[in-house]
Amino acid sequence: MKPIVLIVRERRITFSRQSSRSRLPPSSPNFWRLTIGPAKEVGGDLYGYALIDDLLYFCVGDVSGKGVPAALFMAEVTRMFRTLVDGRLQPDVIASRLNHALAEDNDQGMFVTMFIGLINLKTGHMEYCNAGHNPPLLDGEYMKMEANAPIGLWPEVDFAGEEVADMHGKTLFVYTDGINEAENIHKEQFGEERLRELLQKDWGDARQTSESIHKAVEEFVGDAEPSDDLTKMCIKMK
């Protein structure tokens, strides 16, 4: 059976049509019944994906700091990621090469946390490398990760790769800390436990899951001033 994959990413902050389009990845083909949801990319959060034959590469990341420097650093990381996946490298190798390039002449001390994944759409096998990023949730439970450093700080860091044997029938939810650190008017955070409990429910397909989490965070924040972007990627294979 051909896998069905749906990726959805949404942001809290909106920008002009021109600026948001300038950061969109190229349109995805519809073979392998692959559907990519709406996306906007500005500021310090980033994402990327590439479909090469039966291989789906993807990443979610969060650059240190805010403003123009973070946006420029984000754009460079995204560009390099898309270049590296053309070589069909493993996620840990991609992380290592990104780190080596970004750590050189990094006078500002900027860095990026990233989750980099690679799914074989035929077998369901997933390889991944988590570089200092929030652990994603797999079927409503936080994944146990190797303690890799963020990317861009030290040029000679070794990154450990990991794997999931088969993603068929599983739900992967990758996000940035704008989700779990979202605050309400009482300065209470949405929190990791609330997110875990929500993702243990069956919300339907990946789009419905992403929209349900987004709605839950917005309702929790209420009238409080948004403090960060809401960036998330949901992948389901059936």
Sequence and secondary structure as in RCSB ss.txt:
>XXXX:A:sequence
MKPIVLIVRERRITFSRQSSRSRLPPSSPNFWRLTIGPAKEVGGDLYGYALIDDLLYFCVGDVSGKGVPAALFMA
EVTRMFRTLVDGRLQPDVIASRLNHALAEDNDQGMFVTMFIGLINLKTGHMEYCNAGHNPPLLDGEYMKMEANAP
IGLWPEVDFAGEEVADMHGKTLFVYTDGINEAENIHKEQFGEERLRELLQKDWGDARQTSESIHKAVEEFVGDAE
PSDDLTKMCIKMK
>XXXX:A:secstr
    EEE    SS   HHHHHTT       GGGEEE      TTEEEEEEEETTEEEEEEEEESS HHHHHHHHH
HHHHHHHHHHTTT  HHHHHHHHHHHHHTT TT   EEEEEEEEETTT  EEEEEEB    EETTEE        
BTS TT     EEES  BT EEEEE HHHHT B TT  B  HHHHHHHHTS  SSHHHHHHHHHHHHHHHHTTS 
  S   EEEEEB 
